[in-house]
């Protein structure tokens, strides 16, 4: 292909990527957006293949990766989607590092001068350290989300000072690499190694409650790493795609922080959160709560005019989305107006609950975001909270609380609240929830799927 045709093909692929992001902004158009992304990537890959003579090797690698990806996608449970996303981010970062190492080792094969110019060194420096931090940070996020590592923040004395020293050293080695007349492998390797360690240290103090922000942040990092390598390779497609991922991830991180009333820097410098293993009763203060059965809950819901269901991570763990759909259908048959209230940070990654409900094919018009539905709680007969905790905690309105100012779903304003939980354990933010002890609240203990199935039978 001529240079003009390559540029045109990359431009068309870029347009498809932009249309993909536009489509993914709404559940109704998400499938179409995903299709646009696939078409854009196919055009980009085919165009890139025309620029090399090693297309058989590349196609072989794509086939191997595609087979592995397809097998993983078929086997992964929806509850494991957050850690899968974190793992994929780590691969993007590691790919950027490997490409940078190859470019430094043999710049001619990448269309660069044998002696790397200053601009290419700067681009390789940026792409490498961002990619390395993305990889190690994503690995820690994967371990935390998958339960292989505690969600409790890991902090120690002098942690911030150590991070600062490492960051200065990383930049220092990067500048040494940049100003060296020849390829300075010592500086490059030292910079890369420090970046790997720094990514690890940045993520370990972040608690489970801040994981949605971490996921979107790492998504942004992976995009900027790809864009940096794109500049080094002179590949406009990689620059555009990386910039789209980086900027959209940054915007999503801002949205997540706003939804949690958490400054972005406070998340990065050490977030709050725990693995939810401490019982509320351990605080020493004895509180009383009212518990009931699925039959009691079914009677209240069946005689209500309006019901709002608030899904949380407990719904994902129990894989109860299909049972919840059946529950909503039974209530609709009885003339009950049923809607689903979605908090932006419910679950372990942005959009986690939307994905679960979409998988169960719950009608999009029944699913409403916090801003749309919050004013309706005070006029709602029954709220059913399924495995959610921090996103319905009224402590957000109490000055001095760690989550003070965090926008929440106002479930406590409904006439009756029913909460399905396995126990009275605290949520990921490590805070007790006064909603559970209100006179209007009835606790239903058990696995969310089994409880919902019993609700359906009772109805």
C-alpha positions in Angstrom: 0.0 0.0 0.0 1.1 3.5 -0.7 1.8 6.0 2.1 -1.4 7.8 1.2 -3.5 4.7 1.3 -2.0 3.7 4.7 -2.8 7.1 6.1 -6.4 6.9 4.8 -6.9 3.4 6.2 -5.6 4.5 9.6 -7.9 7.6 9.5 -10.9 5.4 8.7 -10.0 3.0 11.6 -9.6 6.1 13.9 -13.1 7.2 13.0 -14.5 3.7 13.9 -12.7 3.9 17.2 -14.3 7.3 18.0 -17.7 5.9 17.0 -17.0 2.9 19.3 -16.5 5.1 22.3 -19.6 7.1 21.4 -21.6 3.8 21.2 -20.2 2.5 24.5 -21.6 5.6 26.3 -25.1 4.1 26.3 -26.4 0.6 27.0 -28.7 0.7 24.1 -25.9 1.4 21.6 -23.1 -0.6 23.3 -23.3 -3.6 21.0 -23.1 -1.3 18.0 -20.2 0.5 19.6 -18.4 -2.7 20.2 -18.9 -3.7 16.6 -17.4 -0.4 15.4 -14.4 -1.0 17.6 -13.9 -4.5 16.1 -14.1 -3.1 12.6 -11.7 -0.3 13.4 -9.1 -2.7 14.9 -9.5 -5.1 11.9 -8.8 -2.3 9.5 -5.8 -1.2 11.6 -4.3 -4.7 11.8 -4.8 -5.5 8.1 -3.2 -2.1 7.2 -0.2 -2.8 9.5 0.3 -6.2 7.9 0.8 -4.6 4.5 3.8 -2.7 5.9 5.8 -5.7 6.9 7.2 -8.8 5.3 6.8 -10.8 8.5 3.1 -11.1 8.3 3.1 -14.9 8.7 4.8 -14.5 12.0 2.5 -11.8 13.1 -0.6 -13.7 12.0 0.7 -16.7 14.0 1.1 -14.7 17.1 -2.4 -13.1 16.6 -3.9 -16.6 16.3 -2.2 -17.8 19.5 -3.3 -14.8 21.4 -6.8 -14.9 19.9 -7.3 -18.6 20.9 -6.1 -17.9 24.4 -8.3 -14.8 24.7 -11.4 -16.7 23.4 -10.9 -19.6 25.8 -10.5 -17.1 28.8 -13.5 -15.1 27.7 -15.7 -18.3 27.5 -14.6 -19.5 31.0 -14.4 -16.3 33.0 -17.4 -15.6 35.3 -19.0 -12.2 35.4 -17.8 -11.8 39.0 -14.2 -12.1 37.7 -14.6 -9.4 35.1 -12.9 -6.7 37.2 -9.7 -8.7 37.7 -9.8 -9.8 34.0 -9.9 -6.1 33.0 -6.9 -5.4 35.3 -5.0 -8.3 33.9 -5.6 -7.1 30.3 -4.3 -3.7 31.3 -1.2 -5.3 32.6 -0.6 -7.0 29.2 -0.9 -3.6 27.4 1.7 -2.1 29.7 4.1 -5.0 29.3 3.7 -5.0 25.5 4.7 -1.3 25.5 7.9 -2.2 27.6 8.8 -5.0 25.2 8.4 -2.8 22.1 10.5 -0.1 23.7 13.3 -2.6 24.5 13.2 -3.9 21.0 13.3 -0.4 19.5 16.3 0.6 21.7 18.1 -2.7 20.8 17.5 -2.4 17.1 16.2 1.0 16.1 16.8 0.4 12.4 14.2 -2.3 12.2 11.6 0.2 13.5 12.5 2.7 10.8 14.6 4.8 13.2 18.2 6.0 12.8 20.9 3.7 14.1 21.8 6.3 16.7 18.5 7.2 18.4 17.6 10.9 18.0 16.7 12.9 21.2 13.0 12.9 20.3 12.8 9.1 20.0 14.7 8.7 23.3 12.2 10.9 25.1 9.2 9.0 23.6 10.7 5.7 24.5 11.4 6.9 28.0 7.8 8.0 28.5 6.3 4.9 26.9 8.5 2.6 28.9 8.1 3.9 32.4 4.3 4.4 31.9 4.0 0.8 30.5 6.2 -0.6 33.4 4.1 1.1 36.0 0.9 0.0 34.3 2.0 -3.6 34.3 3.1 -3.9 38.0 0.2 -1.8 39.2 -2.3 -3.8 37.2 -0.9 -7.1 38.6 -1.4 -5.8 42.2 -5.0 -4.7 41.2 -5.6 -8.2 39.8 -4.4 -9.9 43.0 -6.5 -7.6 45.2 -9.7 -8.0 43.1 -9.3 -11.8 42.7 -8.9 -12.3 46.5 -5.3 -13.6 46.1 -4.2 -10.5 48.1 -6.0 -8.7 50.9 -8.0 -5.6 49.8 -6.8 -3.9 53.0 -4.4 -1.0 52.3 -0.8 -1.9 52.8 1.0 1.1 54.4 4.3 1.6 56.2 6.3 4.5 57.6 8.0 6.7 55.1 6.0 5.2 52.2 5.3 8.5 50.4 8.9 9.6 50.9 10.1 6.3 49.4 7.8 6.8 46.4 9.1 10.3 45.9 12.7 9.2 46.0 12.1 6.4 43.5 10.2 8.7 41.2 13.1 11.2 41.2 15.6 8.4 40.6 13.5 7.0 37.7 13.3 10.5 36.1 17.0 10.9 36.7 18.0 7.7 35.0 15.6 8.6 32.2 17.3 11.9 31.7 20.7 10.1 31.7 19.4 7.8 29.0 18.1 10.9 27.1 21.3 12.9 27.2 23.7 10.0 26.4 25.3 10.2 23.0 25.0 6.4 22.5 22.5 3.9 23.7 22.9 3.8 27.5 21.5 0.4 28.5 22.5 0.9 32.2 20.3 4.0 32.5 17.4 2.4 30.5 17.3 -0.8 32.5 17.6 1.1 35.8 14.8 3.4 34.8 12.6 0.5 33.7 13.3 -1.5 36.9 12.4 1.4 39.2 9.2 2.0 37.2 8.1 -1.6 37.8 8.8 -1.2 41.6 7.0 2.2 41.7 3.9 0.8 40.0 3.8 -1.9 42.7 4.2 0.6 45.6 1.6 3.0 44.2 -1.2 0.5 44.2 -0.6 -1.5 47.4 -1.8 1.3 49.7 -5.1 1.6 47.8 -8.0 -0.1 49.5 -10.7 -2.2 48.0 -13.2 0.7 48.2 -11.2 2.7 45.7 -10.7 -0.2 43.2 -13.1 1.2 40.6 -10.9 4.3 40.4 -7.8 2.2 40.1 -9.3 0.2 37.2 -10.1 3.3 35.2 -6.8 4.9 36.1 -4.8 1.9 34.9 -6.9 1.9 31.8 -5.8 5.4 31.2 -2.1 4.6 31.9 -2.2 1.7 29.3 -3.5 4.1 26.7 -0.8 6.7 27.3 1.8 4.0 27.2 0.6 2.8 23.8 0.5 6.4 22.6 4.1 7.0 23.7 5.3 3.9 21.8 3.2 5.1 18.8 5.3 8.3 18.7 8.5 6.3 18.8 7.4 4.0 16.0 5.9 6.8 13.9 2.6 5.0 13.8 -0.3 7.5 13.8 -2.9 4.7 14.4 -1.2 3.7 17.7 -1.0 7.3 18.7 -4.7 8.0 18.1 -5.9 4.7 19.6 -3.7 5.2 22.7 -4.7 8.8 23.1 -8.4 7.8 22.9 -8.0 5.1 25.6 -5.8 7.4 27.8 -8.1 10.4 27.7 -11.3 8.4 28.1 -9.8 6.5 31.0 -8.7 9.8 32.6 -12.2 11.2 32.3 -13.7 8.0 33.7 -11.3 8.3 36.7 -12.5 11.8 37.3 -16.1 10.6 37.2 -15.4 7.8 39.6 -13.6 10.1 42.1 -16.5 12.5 41.9 -19.0 9.7 42.6 -17.0 8.8 45.7 -16.2 12.4 46.7 -12.6 11.4 46.7 -9.8 13.7 45.4 -7.8 11.7 42.8 -4.5 12.4 44.6 -5.9 11.1 47.9 -6.7 7.8 46.1 -3.2 7.5 44.6 -1.5 8.5 47.8 -3.2 5.8 49.9 -6.9 5.0 49.7 -9.3 3.8 52.4 -10.9 0.4 52.4 -10.7 -3.2 53.7 -11.5 -6.6 52.6 -14.8 -6.5 54.5 -14.0 -9.1 57.0 -14.8 -7.2 60.2 -18.2 -7.7 61.7 -20.2 -4.7 62.7 -20.6 -6.0 66.2 -16.8 -6.0 66.7 -17.0 -2.2 67.3 -18.1 -2.9 70.9 -21.4 -1.0 70.4 -24.4 -3.3 70.6 -27.0 -2.5 67.9 -30.3 -4.2 67.3 -31.6 -5.0 63.8 -34.8 -6.6 62.5 -34.5 -9.7 60.4 -37.1 -11.5 58.3 -37.6 -14.3 55.8 -38.1 -14.4 52.0 -41.9 -15.0 52.6 -42.1 -11.7 54.7 -40.3 -9.8 52.0 -42.4 -11.3 49.2 -45.6 -10.2 51.0 -44.4 -6.6 51.3 -43.1 -6.4 47.7 -46.2 -8.1 46.2 -48.5 -5.5 47.9 -46.3 -2.5 47.0 -47.0 -0.1 44.1 -43.3 0.7 43.5 -40.1 -1.2 44.1 -36.5 -0.1 43.5 -33.8 -2.8 43.4 -30.2 -1.7 44.3 -27.7 -4.2 43.0 -24.2 -4.5 44.5 -21.1 -6.7 44.5 -23.0 -9.4 46.5 -25.3 -9.8 43.5 -22.3 -10.5 41.3 -20.7 -12.9 43.7 -23.9 -14.9 43.9 -24.5 -14.7 40.1 -28.1 -13.8 40.9 -28.8 -11.5 37.9 -31.0 -14.0 36.1 -33.0 -14.7 39.2 -33.4 -11.0 39.8 -34.8 -10.6 36.3 -37.4 -13.3 37.1 -38.2 -11.5 40.3 -38.8 -8.3 38.4 -41.0 -10.1 35.9 -43.1 -11.6 38.7 -43.6 -8.2 40.3 -44.6 -6.7 37.0 -47.2 -9.3 36.6 -48.7 -8.1 39.9 -48.7 -4.5 38.6 -45.7 -3.4 40.6 -43.5 -0.7 39.1 -39.9 -2.1 39.3 -36.7 -0.2 38.6 -33.1 -0.7 39.2 -30.9 2.0 40.8 -27.2 2.0 39.7 -24.5 3.7 41.7 -21.4 4.7 39.6 -19.0 2.7 41.8 -21.2 -0.2 42.7 -19.2 -3.4 42.3 -15.5 -3.6 41.6 -15.2 -1.7 38.3 -17.0 1.1 36.5 -20.2 -0.2 35.0 -20.0 -3.6 36.7 -23.7 -3.7 37.7 -24.8 -2.4 34.2 -22.9 -5.3 32.6 -24.5 -7.9 34.9 -28.1 -6.6 34.3 -27.5 -6.4 30.6 -26.2 -10.0 30.6 -29.6 -11.0 32.1 -31.3 -8.9 29.4 -33.1 -6.7 31.9 -34.8 -3.9 29.8 -32.6 -0.8 29.7 -35.6 1.4 30.5 -35.8 -0.2 34.0 -32.2 0.6 34.8 -31.5 4.1 36.0 -28.4 5.9 37.2 -28.2 7.6 40.6 -28.9 11.1 39.3 -32.1 9.9 37.5 -33.6 7.9 40.4 -32.4 9.4 43.7 -35.2 11.8 44.0 -37.8 9.0 43.7 -36.7 7.0 46.8 -38.8 9.1 49.2 -41.9 8.1 47.1 -41.0 4.4 46.9 -42.8 1.7 48.9 -40.0 -0.9 49.0 -36.3 -0.8 48.3 -34.5 -4.1 47.9 -30.7 -3.8 48.5 -28.9 -6.9 47.0 -25.3 -7.1 48.3 -24.6 -3.4 48.3 -23.2 -1.6 51.3 -21.2 1.6 51.1 -23.2 3.0 48.2 -26.3 3.1 50.4 -24.6 4.1 53.7 -26.2 7.2 55.3 -22.9 7.9 57.0 -22.1 9.9 53.8 -24.3 12.6 55.3 -22.5 12.6 58.7 -19.7 15.2 59.1 -16.5 13.5 60.1 -17.3 10.2 58.5 -14.6 8.8 56.2 -17.2 8.8 53.4 -18.7 12.2 54.3 -19.9 14.0 51.1 -19.8 10.8 49.0 -23.0 10.8 46.8 -25.1 7.7 47.7 -28.3 6.1 46.7 -30.9 7.4 49.1 -32.4 4.0 49.9 -32.9 5.1 53.6 -35.6 7.5 52.4 -38.0 4.8 51.2 -41.0 3.6 53.2 -39.5 0.1 53.7 -36.0 -1.2 53.1 -35.0 -4.8 52.7 -31.3 -5.7 52.7 -30.0 -9.1 51.5 -26.6 -9.9 52.9 -24.7 -12.9 54.0 -23.9 -11.3 57.4 -23.6 -8.0 59.2 -20.0 -7.6 58.1 -18.9 -4.1 57.0 -18.4 -3.2 53.4 -15.2 -2.5 51.4 -14.8 1.0 53.0 -14.6 -0.7 56.4 -17.6 1.2 57.8 -20.7 0.1 59.6 -24.0 1.0 58.0 -26.7 2.6 60.1 -29.2 1.8 57.4 -29.2 -1.8 58.7 -30.4 -0.7 62.1 -33.3 1.5 61.1 -36.8 0.6 62.2 -37.9 0.6 58.5 -35.2 -1.9 57.5 -35.5 -5.7 57.4 -32.4 -7.8 57.0 -32.6 -11.0 55.0 -29.5 -13.2 55.5 -28.2 -15.6 52.9 -26.8 -16.0 49.5 -28.4 -13.4 47.2 -29.3 -15.9 44.5 -31.0 -18.3 46.9 -32.9 -15.5 48.6 -34.1 -14.1 45.3 -35.2 -17.5 44.1 -37.2 -18.0 47.4 -38.7 -14.5 46.8 -39.9 -15.7 43.3 -41.4 -18.9 44.7 -43.2 -17.0 47.5 -44.6 -14.5 45.0 
